[in-house]
């Protein structure tokens, strides 16, 4: 079915399942999403394909979803290789979890439309959490290489 003919419906789901639903929809539509952590790859994580110039272009992109992602990268680059929970990111950014999820989903669409096949510059894992009301949660991280390039891009 062509995009012009697609019809959308609202389906209420419990909020704790929203991230999984978004991930499933991204999988169904072929949307680029975060790369699962793959530190054992011989050529290094695909997230390290981002250059300083790529990051500068990202920082200059004023779309809301991109600017939220820029703020997420600022947080992650402060502590490379350390996992930061989705809940912590939302709290630190002063965003509702659903707003953060929407921005990250939007960022996936931005990557598809203009970043020459790059994957997310951060990786993620889903793991058990002690957060009230959650059994599992996503934790995000960047490699030291990504953090260094990010800091360099931010310095100018």
Z-matrix of the N, CA and C atoms (Angstrom, degrees):
N
C 1 1.444
C 2 1.527 1 108.32
N 3 1.308 2 117.68 1 132.81
C 4 1.458 3 120.29 2 -179.38
C 5 1.525 4 109.76 3 -72.39
N 6 1.339 5 115.37 4 156.66
C 7 1.460 6 119.58 5 -178.06
C 8 1.521 7 111.43 6 -60.83
N 9 1.327 8 117.96 7 -34.06
C 10 1.457 9 121.37 8 -178.62
C 11 1.525 10 111.20 9 -64.39
N 12 1.317 11 117.71 10 -27.22
C 13 1.456 12 121.05 11 -177.27
C 14 1.522 13 113.00 12 -98.88
N 15 1.323 14 118.65 13 -3.20
C 16 1.453 15 120.76 14 -178.64
C 17 1.511 16 110.58 15 -64.84
N 18 1.308 17 115.60 16 141.17
C 19 1.451 18 121.23 17 173.90
C 20 1.515 19 107.52 18 -114.93
N 21 1.321 20 115.90 19 144.99
C 22 1.447 21 120.87 20 -178.77
C 23 1.523 22 109.69 21 -115.46
N 24 1.309 23 116.03 22 147.67
C 25 1.450 24 121.99 23 176.39
C 26 1.524 25 108.47 24 -130.02
N 27 1.298 26 115.74 25 151.52
C 28 1.457 27 121.08 26 175.21
C 29 1.516 28 108.25 27 -93.09
N 30 1.309 29 115.50 28 130.46
C 31 1.456 30 120.58 29 178.74
C 32 1.523 31 107.59 30 -128.48
N 33 1.323 32 117.07 31 111.92
C 34 1.465 33 118.23 32 179.62
C 35 1.529 34 110.74 33 -69.22
N 36 1.322 35 114.77 34 133.97
C 37 1.464 36 121.11 35 176.07
C 38 1.523 37 107.43 36 -134.34
N 39 1.311 38 117.21 37 153.21
C 40 1.465 39 118.68 38 175.51
C 41 1.529 40 109.72 39 -59.50
N 42 1.330 41 116.64 40 138.03
C 43 1.466 42 121.28 41 -173.65
C 44 1.518 43 113.15 42 -57.42
N 45 1.335 44 117.53 43 -31.45
C 46 1.464 45 118.68 44 -178.69
C 47 1.528 46 112.67 45 -67.15
N 48 1.342 47 117.11 46 -16.23
C 49 1.460 48 120.32 47 179.15
C 50 1.524 49 112.88 48 -96.97
N 51 1.317 50 117.87 49 -4.64
C 52 1.468 51 121.08 50 -176.93
C 53 1.522 52 113.05 51 -55.55
N 54 1.351 53 120.10 52 -45.79
C 55 1.472 54 117.90 53 179.87
C 56 1.534 55 113.30 54 -60.24
N 57 1.332 56 116.75 55 -38.58
C 58 1.459 57 119.20 56 178.75
C 59 1.524 58 111.18 57 -68.42
N 60 1.329 59 117.08 58 -36.96
C 61 1.458 60 120.79 59 178.31
C 62 1.522 61 110.06 60 -65.05
N 63 1.336 62 116.99 61 -45.06
C 64 1.462 63 120.65 62 177.83
C 65 1.527 64 110.60 63 -60.96
N 66 1.326 65 116.87 64 -42.39
C 67 1.467 66 120.05 65 179.41
C 68 1.529 67 110.48 66 -63.39
N 69 1.331 68 116.40 67 -41.77
C 70 1.457 69 120.10 68 179.30
C 71 1.524 70 111.26 69 -64.35
N 72 1.338 71 116.96 70 -42.49
C 73 1.468 72 120.09 71 177.68
C 74 1.523 73 111.16 72 -62.95
N 75 1.328 74 116.49 73 -39.81
C 76 1.463 75 119.64 74 177.49
C 77 1.521 76 110.42 75 -62.70
N 78 1.332 77 116.54 76 -39.63
C 79 1.466 78 120.53 77 178.39
C 80 1.526 79 110.47 78 -64.77
N 81 1.318 80 116.87 79 -43.14
C 82 1.467 81 121.16 80 -179.77
C 83 1.520 82 112.36 81 -63.33
N 84 1.332 83 116.30 82 -37.11
C 85 1.457 84 120.20 83 -176.19
C 86 1.518 85 112.80 84 -93.28
N 87 1.321 86 116.90 85 -3.87
C 88 1.457 87 120.05 86 -179.68
C 89 1.515 88 112.86 87 76.52
N 90 1.327 89 117.55 88 19.19
C 91 1.463 90 121.07 89 -179.87
C 92 1.518 91 110.22 90 -67.93
N 93 1.328 92 115.36 91 141.67
C 94 1.459 93 119.56 92 174.26
C 95 1.504 94 107.87 93 -68.94
N 96 1.297 95 116.93 94 141.02
C 97 1.452 96 120.76 95 179.08
C 98 1.503 97 109.96 96 -139.47
N 99 1.299 98 116.06 97 -171.79
C 100 1.438 99 118.20 98 -179.75
C 101 1.516 100 110.29 99 -65.18
N 102 1.276 101 115.52 100 147.28
C 103 1.456 102 120.35 101 178.28
C 104 1.513 103 108.29 102 -87.78
N 105 1.305 104 117.69 103 133.07
C 106 1.460 105 119.49 104 174.07
C 107 1.524 106 108.19 105 -65.28
N 108 1.309 107 114.94 106 149.45
C 109 1.456 108 119.76 107 -178.28
C 110 1.525 109 109.97 108 -56.72
N 111 1.326 110 116.33 109 130.95
C 112 1.460 111 121.70 110 -178.85
C 113 1.521 112 109.20 111 -141.15
N 114 1.308 113 117.15 112 57.60
C 115 1.452 114 120.46 113 -175.41
C 116 1.526 115 113.52 114 -68.17
N 117 1.332 116 117.40 115 -12.61
C 118 1.457 117 119.58 116 -178.36
C 119 1.523 118 113.14 117 -91.49
N 120 1.321 119 118.60 118 6.63
C 121 1.464 120 121.02 119 178.02
C 122 1.508 121 109.44 120 -67.95
N 123 1.316 122 117.45 121 141.06
C 124 1.460 123 120.80 122 -179.78
C 125 1.522 124 111.85 123 -65.48
N 126 1.316 125 117.61 124 -36.46
C 127 1.460 126 120.11 125 -178.04
C 128 1.520 127 111.97 126 -92.22
N 129 1.311 128 117.37 127 11.11
C 130 1.452 129 121.67 128 179.59
C 131 1.514 130 110.73 129 82.63
N 132 1.312 131 115.85 130 166.59
C 133 1.464 132 119.49 131 -179.69
C 134 1.525 133 111.58 132 -62.76
N 135 1.333 134 115.73 133 144.62
C 136 1.467 135 119.75 134 178.51
C 137 1.521 136 111.18 135 -62.95
N 138 1.337 137 117.46 136 -24.25
C 139 1.462 138 120.45 137 178.70
C 140 1.529 139 111.46 138 -62.24
N 141 1.325 140 117.52 139 -22.24
C 142 1.461 141 121.19 140 -179.41
C 143 1.527 142 112.59 141 -80.78
N 144 1.306 143 117.80 142 2.32
C 145 1.469 144 120.32 143 176.03
C 146 1.521 145 111.54 144 -77.41
N 147 1.311 146 117.23 145 -10.50
C 148 1.460 147 120.91 146 176.82
C 149 1.521 148 109.05 147 -70.22
N 150 1.329 149 116.05 148 131.84
C 151 1.463 150 121.02 149 176.99
C 152 1.527 151 109.31 150 -98.90
N 153 1.323 152 116.18 151 170.01
C 154 1.460 153 120.87 152 175.59
C 155 1.529 154 109.58 153 -59.20
N 156 1.320 155 116.98 154 -40.90
C 157 1.470 156 120.46 155 178.70
C 158 1.529 157 111.73 156 -64.72
N 159 1.335 158 117.10 157 -39.46
C 160 1.471 159 119.84 158 175.32
C 161 1.523 160 110.00 159 -58.90
N 162 1.331 161 116.50 160 -44.36
C 163 1.460 162 120.60 161 -179.92
C 164 1.526 163 111.49 162 -65.27
N 165 1.314 164 117.74 163 -39.21
C 166 1.471 165 120.21 164 178.22
C 167 1.529 166 110.54 165 -62.70
N 168 1.311 167 116.08 166 -40.25
C 169 1.463 168 120.12 167 177.59
C 170 1.532 169 110.24 168 -64.18
N 171 1.326 170 116.31 169 -39.97
C 172 1.459 171 121.03 170 178.34
C 173 1.530 172 110.57 171 -63.62
N 174 1.311 173 116.96 172 -46.13
C 175 1.464 174 121.81 173 -179.74
C 176 1.531 175 110.93 174 -59.45
N 177 1.324 176 117.29 175 -36.87
C 178 1.469 177 122.02 176 -178.47
C 179 1.530 178 112.90 177 -76.87
N 180 1.326 179 117.98 178 -16.52
C 181 1.465 180 122.42 179 -178.83
C 182 1.533 181 108.63 180 -72.72
N 183 1.307 182 117.50 181 118.07
C 184 1.463 183 121.74 182 -172.61
C 185 1.537 184 114.58 183 -89.88
N 186 1.327 185 117.65 184 3.57
C 187 1.461 186 117.96 185 177.15
C 188 1.525 187 109.50 186 -61.73
N 189 1.324 188 115.28 187 141.55
C 190 1.462 189 121.17 188 -175.85
C 191 1.528 190 112.51 189 -55.10
N 192 1.323 191 117.10 190 -46.46
C 193 1.472 192 119.83 191 -178.04
C 194 1.525 193 110.88 192 -62.05
N 195 1.310 194 116.62 193 -35.21
C 196 1.465 195 120.35 194 179.35
C 197 1.523 196 110.00 195 -70.94
N 198 1.323 197 117.30 196 -42.99
C 199 1.461 198 119.57 197 -179.01
C 200 1.528 199 112.30 198 -66.04
N 201 1.322 200 118.31 199 -32.64
C 202 1.463 201 120.58 200 173.56
C 203 1.523 202 109.18 201 -65.79
N 204 1.322 203 117.04 202 -42.92
C 205 1.465 204 120.94 203 178.44
C 206 1.523 205 110.88 204 -64.07
N 207 1.325 206 117.20 205 -38.08
C 208 1.472 207 121.39 206 176.00
C 209 1.528 208 109.26 207 -59.01
N 210 1.321 209 116.87 208 -44.21
C 211 1.465 210 120.54 209 178.79
C 212 1.535 211 111.27 210 -64.23
N 213 1.329 212 117.01 211 -38.36
C 214 1.467 213 120.92 212 175.95
C 215 1.527 214 109.96 213 -62.15
N 216 1.323 215 116.73 214 -44.85
C 217 1.468 216 120.14 215 179.67
C 218 1.523 217 111.74 216 -64.16
N 219 1.326 218 117.45 217 -34.43
C 220 1.467 219 120.17 218 175.28
C 221 1.533 220 110.17 219 -58.37
N 222 1.312 221 116.08 220 -44.09
C 223 1.471 222 120.79 221 -179.68
C 224 1.526 223 110.44 222 -66.58
N 225 1.334 224 116.65 223 -48.16
C 226 1.462 225 120.46 224 -176.56
C 227 1.530 226 112.43 225 -65.68
N 228 1.335 227 116.93 226 -34.68
C 229 1.465 228 120.37 227 -178.02
C 230 1.526 229 112.04 228 -70.81
N 231 1.322 230 117.40 229 -18.43
C 232 1.462 231 120.95 230 175.99
C 233 1.520 232 111.81 231 -69.61
N 234 1.323 233 116.46 232 -24.61
C 235 1.466 234 121.22 233 -176.25
C 236 1.530 235 110.49 234 -142.18
N 237 1.345 236 116.52 235 66.48
C 238 1.471 237 119.12 236 -178.12
C 239 1.523 238 111.58 237 -57.35
N 240 1.317 239 114.11 238 148.31
C 241 1.457 240 124.60 239 178.17
C 242 1.527 241 113.67 240 70.16
N 243 1.332 242 117.24 241 0.29
C 244 1.464 243 120.43 242 175.78
C 245 1.517 244 108.62 243 -101.37
N 246 1.319 245 115.22 244 133.48
C 247 1.461 246 119.85 245 179.98
C 248 1.526 247 110.37 246 -75.21
N 249 1.334 248 114.73 247 132.94
C 250 1.463 249 121.56 248 178.65
C 251 1.525 250 107.11 249 -119.90
N 252 1.320 251 115.83 250 126.08
C 253 1.465 252 119.42 251 -175.27
C 254 1.521 253 111.99 252 -72.38
N 255 1.291 254 113.82 253 153.30
C 256 1.462 255 122.60 254 176.08
C 257 1.527 256 109.32 255 -56.70
N 258 1.331 257 116.32 256 -43.02
C 259 1.459 258 121.23 257 179.16
C 260 1.523 259 110.96 258 -60.63
N 261 1.326 260 117.64 259 -44.89
C 262 1.465 261 121.63 260 179.58
C 263 1.532 262 110.28 261 -63.07
N 264 1.324 263 117.02 262 -42.97
C 265 1.467 264 119.95 263 178.66
C 266 1.528 265 110.87 264 -59.84
N 267 1.322 266 116.71 265 -47.28
C 268 1.466 267 120.62 266 -179.52
C 269 1.526 268 110.41 267 -60.67
N 270 1.327 269 116.64 268 -44.24
C 271 1.464 270 120.21 269 179.93
C 272 1.522 271 111.12 270 -64.71
N 273 1.326 272 116.86 271 -46.01
C 274 1.465 273 120.70 272 -177.74
C 275 1.532 274 111.24 273 -63.52
N 276 1.331 275 116.74 274 -33.81
C 277 1.464 276 121.42 275 179.60
C 278 1.530 277 112.77 276 -85.96
N 279 1.330 278 116.48 277 -9.23
C 280 1.458 279 119.90 278 -178.21
C 281 1.511 280 112.92 279 69.34
N 282 1.336 281 116.01 280 33.98
C 283 1.467 282 121.44 281 -177.39
C 284 1.525 283 110.81 282 -115.77
N 285 1.308 284 115.55 283 147.91
C 286 1.467 285 120.57 284 168.63
C 287 1.526 286 107.60 285 -65.36
N 288 1.324 287 117.11 286 149.57
C 289 1.464 288 120.76 287 179.34
C 290 1.529 289 110.86 288 -57.10
N 291 1.337 290 117.32 289 -40.69
C 292 1.465 291 120.20 290 -178.51
C 293 1.529 292 110.94 291 -66.56
N 294 1.316 293 117.55 292 -34.95
C 295 1.473 294 121.56 293 178.35
C 296 1.524 295 110.33 294 -67.21
N 297 1.332 296 116.58 295 -42.19
C 298 1.461 297 120.34 296 176.71
C 299 1.521 298 110.04 297 -63.35
N 300 1.323 299 116.97 298 -43.94
C 301 1.469 300 120.40 299 179.22
C 302 1.516 301 111.25 300 -60.58
N 303 1.321 302 117.07 301 -42.70
C 304 1.462 303 120.54 302 178.74
C 305 1.520 304 111.74 303 -62.50
N 306 1.326 305 116.17 304 -41.46
C 307 1.469 306 119.84 305 179.41
C 308 1.523 307 110.98 306 -65.48
N 309 1.324 308 117.23 307 -42.44
C 310 1.471 309 119.71 308 179.85
C 311 1.529 310 111.15 309 -66.94
N 312 1.321 311 116.54 310 -36.20
C 313 1.470 312 119.28 311 175.33
C 314 1.525 313 110.16 312 -64.87
N 315 1.323 314 116.18 313 -41.74
C 316 1.461 315 120.64 314 176.83
C 317 1.518 316 111.55 315 -61.81
N 318 1.326 317 116.27 316 -37.97
C 319 1.458 318 120.27 317 178.28
C 320 1.534 319 110.89 318 -61.81
N 321 1.308 320 116.91 319 -37.49
C 322 1.468 321 120.16 320 176.74
C 323 1.528 322 110.72 321 -59.46
N 324 1.329 323 116.74 322 -41.74
C 325 1.466 324 120.57 323 178.71
C 326 1.529 325 110.64 324 -66.67
N 327 1.326 326 116.90 325 -38.98
C 328 1.468 327 120.93 326 177.66
C 329 1.530 328 110.03 327 -60.32
N 330 1.322 329 116.94 328 -44.93
C 331 1.468 330 120.22 329 179.41
C 332 1.528 331 111.11 330 -59.13
N 333 1.324 332 115.94 331 -44.37
C 334 1.467 333 120.41 332 -179.43
C 335 1.509 334 111.72 333 -61.97
N 336 1.320 335 116.24 334 -34.27
C 337 1.452 336 119.23 335 -172.09
C 338 1.522 337 114.74 336 -89.52
N 339 1.323 338 119.20 337 -10.00
C 340 1.445 339 115.50 338 -176.21
C 341 1.507 340 118.61 339 -166.57
N 342 1.304 341 118.21 340 16.59
C 343 1.459 342 119.13 341 -178.55
C 344 1.526 343 112.32 342 -120.78
N 345 1.306 344 116.10 343 35.79
C 346 1.465 345 124.04 344 169.60
C 347 1.527 346 115.19 345 42.64
N 348 1.307 347 116.28 346 50.16
C 349 1.455 348 120.57 347 173.17
C 350 1.515 349 115.60 348 77.20
N 351 1.315 350 118.15 349 8.92
C 352 1.464 351 119.77 350 177.41
C 353 1.523 352 109.96 351 -69.88
N 354 1.319 353 116.13 352 145.15
C 355 1.460 354 121.78 353 173.20
C 356 1.522 355 107.87 354 -95.11
N 357 1.303 356 116.22 355 175.02
C 358 1.458 357 119.43 356 178.78
C 359 1.526 358 109.81 357 -53.21
N 360 1.330 359 117.85 358 142.89
C 361 1.463 360 120.50 359 178.10
C 362 1.523 361 112.81 360 -77.72
N 363 1.302 362 116.85 361 -3.73
C 364 1.463 363 121.56 362 176.75
C 365 1.513 364 108.93 363 -120.59
N 366 1.306 365 115.56 364 157.56
C 367 1.458 366 120.73 365 177.55
C 368 1.523 367 107.96 366 -112.29
N 369 1.318 368 115.61 367 167.21
C 370 1.452 369 119.61 368 -178.67
C 371 1.510 370 110.98 369 -145.69
N 372 1.305 371 114.02 370 156.39
C 373 1.461 372 122.02 371 171.28
C 374 1.520 373 107.00 372 -137.33
N 375 1.298 374 115.94 373 150.59
C 376 1.451 375 120.99 374 174.11
C 377 1.510 376 106.76 375 -107.10
N 378 1.319 377 116.39 376 128.93
C 379 1.453 378 119.80 377 -177.13
C 380 1.523 379 109.95 378 -147.44
N 381 1.310 380 116.17 379 168.38
C 382 1.455 381 121.53 380 177.74
C 383 1.521 382 109.36 381 -62.83
N 384 1.319 383 115.49 382 149.73
C 385 1.458 384 119.99 383 -178.79
C 386 1.512 385 110.81 384 -139.18
N 387 1.297 386 115.72 385 159.86
C 388 1.455 387 121.48 386 175.21
C 389 1.516 388 112.36 387 -97.09
N 390 1.347 389 117.46 388 5.77
C 391 1.463 390 120.96 389 179.98
C 392 1.526 391 110.07 390 -61.37
N 393 1.328 392 117.06 391 133.70
C 394 1.471 393 119.88 392 178.55
C 395 1.527 394 111.18 393 -57.14
N 396 1.312 395 116.09 394 131.71
C 397 1.458 396 121.46 395 177.23
C 398 1.515 397 115.27 396 81.84
N 399 1.335 398 117.60 397 -1.17
C 400 1.464 399 120.97 398 179.91
C 401 1.521 400 110.22 399 -122.74
N 402 1.305 401 115.99 400 138.47
C 403 1.465 402 120.13 401 173.25
C 404 1.522 403 109.98 402 -92.73
N 405 1.322 404 115.32 403 -42.16
C 406 1.465 405 121.46 404 -179.47
C 407 1.516 406 108.81 405 -127.03
N 408 1.316 407 114.90 406 156.73
C 409 1.452 408 119.34 407 178.52
C 410 1.525 409 108.74 408 -151.11
N 411 1.335 410 114.61 409 155.91
C 412 1.453 411 120.75 410 176.33
C 413 1.522 412 109.01 411 -86.52
N 414 1.334 413 114.41 412 140.06
C 415 1.458 414 121.77 413 175.69
C 416 1.522 415 107.21 414 -124.44
N 417 1.316 416 115.87 415 131.18
C 418 1.461 417 122.74 416 -175.15
C 419 1.519 418 110.06 417 -109.02
N 420 1.329 419 115.37 418 152.63
C 421 1.456 420 120.80 419 177.56
C 422 1.525 421 109.84 420 -155.59
N 423 1.318 422 115.50 421 160.19
C 424 1.456 423 121.81 422 170.23
C 425 1.521 424 107.58 423 -125.10
N 426 1.311 425 115.39 424 153.66
C 427 1.460 426 119.62 425 176.29
C 428 1.528 427 109.34 426 -76.81
N 429 1.314 428 115.90 427 166.13
C 430 1.469 429 120.12 428 176.97
C 431 1.527 430 110.33 429 -61.33
N 432 1.327 431 117.37 430 -38.53
C 433 1.467 432 121.45 431 179.28
C 434 1.521 433 110.87 432 -61.77
N 435 1.329 434 116.96 433 -46.83
C 436 1.470 435 121.04 434 178.62
C 437 1.528 436 109.39 435 -62.75
N 438 1.321 437 117.65 436 -43.54
C 439 1.468 438 121.00 437 -179.70
C 440 1.529 439 111.19 438 -61.27
N 441 1.321 440 117.13 439 -42.38
C 442 1.471 441 120.25 440 178.87
C 443 1.524 442 111.25 441 -62.89
N 444 1.319 443 116.17 442 -45.88
C 445 1.469 444 119.64 443 179.27
C 446 1.525 445 110.71 444 -64.70
N 447 1.336 446 116.50 445 -39.23
C 448 1.455 447 120.88 446 178.73
C 449 1.531 448 109.92 447 -62.40
N 450 1.305 449 117.15 448 -48.42
C 451 1.471 450 120.81 449 -179.73
C 452 1.521 451 110.74 450 -61.10
N 453 1.338 452 117.94 451 -39.30
C 454 1.452 453 120.89 452 177.18
C 455 1.527 454 110.91 453 -63.49
N 456 1.320 455 116.74 454 -43.85
C 457 1.461 456 120.81 455 179.19
C 458 1.531 457 110.88 456 -63.82
N 459 1.299 458 117.48 457 -37.28
C 460 1.463 459 122.23 458 -179.48
C 461 1.527 460 112.45 459 -73.93
N 462 1.337 461 117.05 460 -20.76
C 463 1.459 462 120.39 461 -175.32
C 464 1.526 463 113.03 462 -75.77
N 465 1.323 464 118.12 463 -10.51
C 466 1.471 465 119.79 464 -178.38
C 467 1.480 466 112.51 465 -119.36
